[in-house]
Amino acid sequence: MAPNDLGNHYRTHADEPTYLSKLVTRDPGLPRPKPTESYWQQIPHALANTQSPNLPTDRDFAIIGSGITGLAVAKTLLERHPSATVTVLEARTLCSGATGRNGGQMAANAGEQYMNLAETHGAETAGKIVDFTFRNLEKMQELIEEYDAVELSEMQRLQKLRVFLTQGKFDDFKKSIARLERDHPDKKGLYTILDADTVVEKYGIHGSSGGALLPAGTVWPYRLVTKVFAALLERYPNRLTIETHTPVNTIEHLSPSASPTASTYAYTLHTSRGPLRAGTVVHCTNGYSGHLLPDLRGLIHPFKGTMTVQDAHNAVSNQGSTISWGFHYPPTYNPETKRLGYGLFYLAQSAKTGYFYFGGENAPLEYSVSGDDSFVAEESVAHLENALPRFFGKDDRSWRLVSSWSGIMGYSADGLPLVGRLPSSLTGREGEGEWIAAGFNGYGMANSLMSGEALGLMILGEDVSSWLPIAYGLGEERLRETLTVPGAINALKSKL
Ligand SMILES: Cc1cc2nc3c(=O)[nH]c(=O)nc-3n(C[C@H](O)[C@H](O)[C@H](O)COP(=O)(O)OP(=O)(O)OC[C@H]3O[C@@H](n4cnc5c(N)ncnc54)[C@H](O)[C@@H]3O)c2cc1C
């Protein structure tokens, strides 16, 4: 069971805004030293515990976080700069955050978000976000092929079947897709709408009001990311070091006059293994971002996801090479228990073993809005065990739970990633050398790779504005209007 560090004072319904504010702005903490064991990481990569005998001292770039975003930034800086030195700092084992604990779905959500995006940002920016996320998925698949990791990562190109469990959810989705197709006729055909009869008769899924197919994929992200890190270490042995088990505790900025080298290495990262000086600091810490950046707390907050692996004993045919699934329902909330059903289940199947990878949240809010992946919410696991057979029209509770674990996502106040240079108002430090790519709202496989690439290029002074959605940036207007603590509270409130 999880500790309750909010105190009973905040547990009454009347205190909801205070309670929610306290939830979203609390320190996510450092990644917990003993996380739950993710099925994807059961066989650790040879580099899982890699580190230099001594922490290097002076580096051009220090990247904090070794998930897919940290990888994308490191790869871009190394490939695009002829001589830059790069160190990746990781609190735990290599790729032990969300990337190593997720649902393995390569799928975009921009279609169902389109209506909101268009209303908030206009049709052009909303269309760019659709393009960016679908292009990011293609780039994931290209990366897997380039690094000869198709078999290793069990990558599948397939269709995702989005299933809507209520008529209201289905209607909202159809309206969003109709607006997408009206604003951007070139997107016609991206989504195929299905009625409820087709969903059950052709796809064997029960209890829906309708569904939709879209191009997608599945992957074993831990195997991909660790393999590419290993290749980078081999290619750039004198320019890249990876320091696992090296949490960064604090960051200090020195003014150029402080010492002769301060103008080159203006930042000191204080780690568990001593200090490291760097010219540029890149935050790829996603749900944990607020720990090193207190002024970002609430603008990004951690959100804990629960995953299971379940064995259906061949009761359902193996569709792992053709279909993955998402199940959408209106969020449910019990004010007495503060238990939130988040509104989404995600499901993929291993084409090799037939095992189902099934995730979703149904747990007390304070367990979900949390950076603690050292325990799994029992409520969520029970919910996932009960729900899965029913989607396939079975009432069989004997499907074996092979594995369950949790992981920490980064949710942003306005639902969009943050990619860019951090202003002093968010770092609390002087200096212009801190950058961030984070806040992927549970859709990292559709955003992180290109966000990391874009960030790397921006750091090197390149213009990425033709393809990075402007709404992902850290402009003053966003920080004033939408990326705010009240925004985060409202987003959570809309689920209650
Ligand atoms: C249960 C679950 C299911 C998900 N399912 C999907 C899915 O099916 N499809 C999808 O697209 N997305 C999914 N996601 C989201 C996706 O995994 C993330 O958006 C993505 O992996 C984010 O990558 P990242 O590199 O930014 O962050 P992470 O992979 O979390 O990497 C951040 C790293 O930073 C390290 N770190 C943090 N603070 C410090 C510090 N102070 N010092 C040193 N190191 C530090 C962490 O240990 C971590 O390894 C899921 C996430 C979870 C948790």
PDBQT file of the ligand as one rigid body, heavy atoms in Angstrom, charges set to zero:
ROOT
HETATM    1  C1  LIG A 501       2.126   2.572 -17.534  1.00  0.00    +0.000 C 
HETATM    2  C2  LIG A 501       2.427   3.420 -18.732  1.00  0.00    +0.000 A 
HETATM    3  C3  LIG A 501       1.891   3.091 -19.962  1.00  0.00    +0.000 A 
HETATM    4  C4  LIG A 501       2.165   3.872 -21.077  1.00  0.00    +0.000 A 
HETATM    5  N1  LIG A 501       1.745   3.459 -22.309  1.00  0.00    +0.000 NA
HETATM    6  C5  LIG A 501       2.096   4.148 -23.406  1.00  0.00    +0.000 A 
HETATM    7  C6  LIG A 501       1.787   3.646 -24.680  1.00  0.00    +0.000 A 
HETATM    8  O1  LIG A 501       1.278   2.538 -24.827  1.00  0.00    +0.000 OA
HETATM    9  N2  LIG A 501       2.075   4.423 -25.764  1.00  0.00    +0.000 N 
HETATM   10  C7  LIG A 501       2.665   5.648 -25.613  1.00  0.00    +0.000 A 
HETATM   11  O2  LIG A 501       2.870   6.350 -26.614  1.00  0.00    +0.000 OA
HETATM   12  N3  LIG A 501       3.049   6.103 -24.415  1.00  0.00    +0.000 NA
HETATM   13  C8  LIG A 501       2.791   5.372 -23.312  1.00  0.00    +0.000 A 
HETATM   14  N4  LIG A 501       3.189   5.821 -22.081  1.00  0.00    +0.000 N 
HETATM   15  C9  LIG A 501       3.906   7.099 -21.998  1.00  0.00    +0.000 C 
HETATM   16  C10 LIG A 501       5.344   6.981 -22.509  1.00  0.00    +0.000 C 
HETATM   17  O3  LIG A 501       5.942   5.829 -21.992  1.00  0.00    +0.000 OA
HETATM   18  C11 LIG A 501       6.119   8.230 -22.110  1.00  0.00    +0.000 C 
HETATM   19  O4  LIG A 501       5.445   9.364 -22.606  1.00  0.00    +0.000 OA
HETATM   20  C12 LIG A 501       7.541   8.245 -22.652  1.00  0.00    +0.000 C 
HETATM   21  O5  LIG A 501       8.169   7.035 -22.395  1.00  0.00    +0.000 OA
HETATM   22  C13 LIG A 501       8.298   9.398 -22.053  1.00  0.00    +0.000 C 
HETATM   23  O6  LIG A 501       9.660   9.229 -22.324  1.00  0.00    +0.000 OA
HETATM   24  P1  LIG A 501      10.721  10.150 -21.593  1.00  0.00    +0.000 P 
HETATM   25  O7  LIG A 501      12.043   9.722 -22.070  1.00  0.00    +0.000 OA
HETATM   26  O8  LIG A 501      10.326  11.553 -21.776  1.00  0.00    +0.000 OA
HETATM   27  O9  LIG A 501      10.520   9.845 -20.051  1.00  0.00    +0.000 OA
HETATM   28  P2  LIG A 501      10.993   8.571 -19.189  1.00  0.00    +0.000 P 
HETATM   29  O10 LIG A 501      11.052   7.352 -20.007  1.00  0.00    +0.000 OA
HETATM   30  O11 LIG A 501      10.162   8.556 -17.965  1.00  0.00    +0.000 OA
HETATM   31  O12 LIG A 501      12.489   8.943 -18.827  1.00  0.00    +0.000 OA
HETATM   32  C14 LIG A 501      12.799   9.906 -17.852  1.00  0.00    +0.000 C 
HETATM   33  C15 LIG A 501      14.014   9.378 -17.112  1.00  0.00    +0.000 C 
HETATM   34  O13 LIG A 501      14.529  10.405 -16.285  1.00  0.00    +0.000 OA
HETATM   35  C16 LIG A 501      15.071   9.793 -15.130  1.00  0.00    +0.000 C 
HETATM   36  N5  LIG A 501      15.179  10.844 -14.106  1.00  0.00    +0.000 N 
HETATM   37  C17 LIG A 501      14.178  11.590 -13.607  1.00  0.00    +0.000 A 
HETATM   38  N6  LIG A 501      14.651  12.470 -12.712  1.00  0.00    +0.000 NA
HETATM   39  C18 LIG A 501      15.985  12.294 -12.653  1.00  0.00    +0.000 A 
HETATM   40  C19 LIG A 501      17.033  12.917 -11.920  1.00  0.00    +0.000 A 
HETATM   41  N7  LIG A 501      16.803  13.941 -11.058  1.00  0.00    +0.000 N 
HETATM   42  N8  LIG A 501      18.301  12.473 -12.109  1.00  0.00    +0.000 NA
HETATM   43  C20 LIG A 501      18.563  11.480 -13.000  1.00  0.00    +0.000 A 
HETATM   44  N9  LIG A 501      17.595  10.856 -13.704  1.00  0.00    +0.000 NA
HETATM   45  C21 LIG A 501      16.330  11.258 -13.541  1.00  0.00    +0.000 A 
HETATM   46  C22 LIG A 501      14.058   8.713 -14.816  1.00  0.00    +0.000 C 
HETATM   47  O14 LIG A 501      14.583   7.712 -13.977  1.00  0.00    +0.000 OA
HETATM   48  C23 LIG A 501      13.699   8.207 -16.196  1.00  0.00    +0.000 C 
HETATM   49  O15 LIG A 501      14.459   7.094 -16.584  1.00  0.00    +0.000 OA
HETATM   50  C24 LIG A 501       2.957   5.048 -20.953  1.00  0.00    +0.000 A 
HETATM   51  C25 LIG A 501       3.533   5.370 -19.721  1.00  0.00    +0.000 A 
HETATM   52  C26 LIG A 501       3.277   4.560 -18.620  1.00  0.00    +0.000 A 
HETATM   53  C27 LIG A 501       3.932   4.907 -17.312  1.00  0.00    +0.000 C 
ENDROOT
TORSDOF 0
